């Protein structure tokens, strides 16, 4: 499941909103937070998490490696340690290609609903 883009940019997102963006459980995000230093949401006095865009970007990258590419957490951690920039670029390319695919499928559906002209 790919990230569902938000139409408006917010400063902070709740753990529920982030979980919904990626189609994962909140417990998965809490676990990843322990496993990866790059995810550091702010917490208030009650422990409620508030994710900034950079946290969401880190979650997106981990989601790509673990859920889309099927890597283990240890493998994803090593990949980010060894070659983070290349991994980021690859993830951006994959996401762009998915967007293009969605646009093309939407165009195909729009054209097929028009149908051939009868004369």
Beta strands, then each sheet from edge to edge (+ up, - down):
strand 1: 13-14
strand 2: 42-43
strand 3: 49-51
sheet 1: 1+ 3- 2+
end
